[in-house]
Amino acid sequence: MRTGMRLVSPAQRRARLAVRHHLAPAARAGSVAGAVAGMIALHGTDPASVYLAAWARTGSADKADVEHALYTERALVRMLGMRRTVFVVPAALVPVIQASCTDQIAERLRRQLTQVVQGAGIAPDAATWLKDVGEATVRALAARGSATGAELAREEPRLRTQIVDAADNPYGGSVNLTSRLLTLLSAEGLIVRGRPRGGWTSTQFAWSAAGARAELSAAEARAELARRWLFAFGPAPVSDLQWWTGWTAGQVKQTLARLQVTEVDLGGATGIMLTADKPALDEAAAVPPWPALLPALDPTAMGWRDRAWYVGDHAQALFDRSGNIGPTAWWDGRIVGGWAQRKDGEIVVRLLEDTGAEAAAAIADEAQRLRAWIGSGRVTPRFRTPLERELTEEQARLSRSTAVFADNAYIAQPGKNKSMVTFIIVLIIIGLIAGLIARLLLPGRDSLGILGTIVLGIVGSFIGGFLQNLIEYHHVSIHSFHTVGIIGSIIGAFVLLLLLRVTGMEPGRRRRR
């Protein structure tokens, strides 16, 4: 413990997370707007995540409630914010995020787009031309009230001007100006995203003109945003605040100088928290252990740069190469696994550690609730992660086979969960059948007996799963060792029996001298 500093343990941080992120059942928000306000913002890059994150923090809000807050009541606004990421934020907080983060992003976006227009030789004065097209677009949008990008391009033909987008990337190429300019105008606070063209998972939105906004200085806006972040996410290292906001080190230092903060010891690392919030550390945290299934890019899972205290050793399975987290399963403030939705609508969960029967049952119940809430919809994260891909692909593969049970990890399938007794019985039956067939395919003298045959088949099932994973994915991981269907079990048992006979280790056989 650092001299003179208050020690804040991971358990204390998790207890605060449960309450301030509205994840513990007793601490859930009473409304969608309240849930978002407690988090400052919800990640909006993946539209489905907004709905799932709001549901997880209210326990009762349905899709219509989220849509009402976003598009009817306008209590929430989708905007470009911290780290040039799309967020859904409370309407009252829009001026704060605009002045503290988005204005700088907008300046950079306009400079970059001007360079693209200049390089394409579209106009002698690229800056003036781009400004004129933007103003015409805003006027057209104000006249229509709401419009899609395609509709605006018909009103303002210059939006269909061809530019080269992402020239340095393999996926780059010639595109219309429309998308880039609308993104820029929204970053400048001139237009806002409205209703999606499709359902609640759609990524195509209509646009409308933005209303007047309160003007704040960048310094006071940063101070207010940092204060809110420290209340919701603190105590935490200063580096976490800098990462979350996307500010420079100098901006963070100047911002913290405007606030009353206290340094604390986070188990060897120095963290900061609001001085006025320090007494809350001594409040008794009478929060029972709680389960949660959070969506990809959830604001809690993405709230800190240093995540070891709640992610543990599971980062490789849960994050993609760009640092985007997939759907996660939580127990009492820690990520203990992940989940995915199959094509048939079922929710599958894999626990990456032994959580005990109580946690497994609670997470299974949460999966049932989530399945019922999603209904006929399908949720596929925009950014796929190793575990999420593995769960969906594995289930698709198993559904095509003659598999009787899914794998050796915990899988939550509402209405289909097998009890441990049933699982063991099925395992014995499959083992016996696979072992007998393997012995028939490889005849010879042995003294395995019924018990040995069953063990041969069971071990063969795991060998079959290992071989299948190696063939299909060309790598070995802890998830390579799983059971497979009857055919795979027979193949695995045959391979095992062949190895036993070749090495002379089969029971009943003596080694030659």
Summary of the structure (lengths in Angstrom):
residues: 513
radius of gyration: 27.8
end to end distance: 64.2
largest distance: 96.0
contacts: 1684
relative contact order: 0.09
helix: 52%
strand: 13%
